[in-house]
Amino acid sequence: MRFLKSKDTWISILMVIIGTFLYALTVNAVVIPNTLGEGGATGMTLMIFYWLGWNPAIVSFVLNAILLVIGWRHLEKRQIMYTIVSMFVMSVALEYTTGFSFVSDNTVVAAVAGGVLSGLAIGIVSLGGGTTGGTEIIAWIMKKYLGIGVSAGLLLIDFLVVAPLTVQIGLEKAILTLIMLYVMSKVLNFIIEGFNPKKSITIISKQHEAIAAAIQEKVDRGITILDGKGYYSREAHQILYIVINRHQLINVQNIIYELDPKAFVIITDVQQVIGEGFTFYLSDEDVVQRP
């Protein structure tokens, strides 16, 4: 395992450990004291805990081990290693963070707090290249083979787990749990995909040359020129396409307006950009591939 010699690998392992510890702390300090549910293997663990009183640390380890075996062939070696690390940290942290507790008179506050902390924790682990085990493994498999985003996959699976929990914790707590999971998915989505959000801009203008030159000079972003034709007029057009960081948007808009107030402009959100000038991947020996 040559990648163990990489500094990035050890940084990723540290992120997995920190994120998993925070997640276990959230379960013990927020979820259990407020009698909330959870999704995935943790939700199954809580179901067994509320019903039979079995030690969550042990149950969590067993369930995660079973799910890891299921997903073994579908995960990369690095992900497998990080997930194993996460499993051990999760069990140990669940065992030794039972003394912490946050119980709010307003249960909605507890649900939101649990969602924010859980999303932050899982996001840190995901950026490190691992999972906290459990159904996140299934979510990664869904992303790999079905193209479903990790956060969307987790939300779907979590709903299927929370439904039977309603019998044990009641309808009100189940609804609060869904609120918590929704907040978690949004925080997770922001951490994985939204730290450096991008915008794509499509520009149709007779002043395309001047606009392209100004953007190149003032914003320093590459521009692609596409050939287009109006359906009604049958006139040929030069279409500019550019991807920028969000903080550059106002500057680009001002440039376009100054040079051609009548320009036709389309601005859209971009989930991820891979390539020179934004992000890039090195070989397996050099860097951990980010999800």
Residue, then its C-alpha position, 0 to 999 in steps of 0.5 A: m500500500r504505497f499510498l500510506k506513504s502519502k501525506d494526503t493519506w494521513i490527512s484523510i485518515l485524520m479527517v475520518i477520525i475527527g468526523t466519526f468522533l463528532y458523529a458519535l458524540t452527536v448521537n450520544a449528546v443530542v440524538i439519544p437524550n432527545t429520543l430522536g431517531e437516525g438513519g442508516a445503520t445508526g438508526m437501526t442501532l438506535m431502534i435496537f437500543y430503544w427496544l432491547g437496551w443493547n449497547p449501541a457501540i457493539v451493535s453499531f460495530v456489528l451492523n457496520a461490519i455486515l454492511l461493509v462486507i456487502g459493499w466490499r467489492h464496490l469500494e476502492k481500497r482506500q475507502i475500505m481502509y478509511t471505513i474500517v478506521s471509522m467503524f472502530v472510532m465510531s464504536v469506541a466513541l459511542e462507548y466513551t462519550t455517553g457522559f455528554s448531553f444536550v437536551s433542549d426545551n424546544t425539540v426543534v432546536a435539538a433536531v436542527a442541532g443534531g442535523v447540523l452536527s451530523g451533516l458536518a461530521i459526515g461531510i468531514v468524513s466524506l471529504g476525507g474519502g471514507t464513510t462512517g460505515g453503515t448505509e453510507i456504503i450503500a449510498w456510495i454504491m448508488k452514486k457509483y452505479l446509479g448516479i444518485g448523489v450521496s446526500a440524496g441517497l442517504l436521505l432516501i435510505d434514512f427515510l426507509v429506516v426512520a419509518p419503522l422507528t415511528v412505532q417506538i419513538g412516536l409520530e412527533k419524534a419521527i417527524l423531528t427526526l426527518i427534520m434533523l435528517y433533512v438538515m443533515s443532508k443539506v449541510l452534507n451537500f454544502i460541505i461536499e459540493g458547495f464550499n467553492p460553488k461555481k456558476s456557468i454563464t452562456i452569452i449571446s451577443k454581437q459584441h462577443e469579441a469585446i466581451a470575451a477579451a474583457i472577461q479574459e483580461k479582468v477576470d482571468r478565466g478561459i472562455t469557450i466560443l461555440d457556433g450557434k444559429g437562431y432558429y427563427s432568424r437563421e442568423a449565425h451567432q458566436i456563443l460564449y461559455i464560461v465557468i467562474n467562481r461565484h464571487q466573480l459573477i458580479n464583475v462578469q455581469n458588469i462587463i457584459y452590461e457595459l459592452d452590450p446591455k442587450a446581450f442574452v445571458i444565461i446563468t446557471d449553478v454548477q455542481q462540480v468542475i474538474g479540470e485545469g484552473f479549478t480542481f484536478y486529480l493526481s495519480d493514486e500514488d499521489v493523492v486521495q481521490r475526493p468524492 
